[in-house]
Amino acid sequence: MAAKLTEAEINEHLASVRGWALVGGMLTRTFILRDFTAALTFVGAVGHLAEAAGHHPDITINYNRVTLALTTHDSGGITEKDFALAAQISALP
């Protein structure tokens, strides 16, 4: 099980994943894509990264907006795994 990060560690890591924020105890970001088809393609790419990492975000799609939320449920909060996946996702668009 991954170690839960402290608030100070989370704030430090946030600088490395531009566009992500801590909201409701989860690492979140909304991506705005060209259209619905682009949003679905993006979600598919996120799915491949998530499967490879064995770590799965909550995903909300609203037409061309995709909101992702990451937390490590078995650790009870944000861990290095969340930031690693956030960095990989950020490299997609």
ABEGO torsion letter per residue (X at the ends): XBBBBBAAAAAAAAAABBGBBBBGGBBBBBBBBABAAAAAAAAAAAAAAAAAAGBBBBBBBBGABBBBBBBBAAAGEBBAAAAAAAAAAAAAX
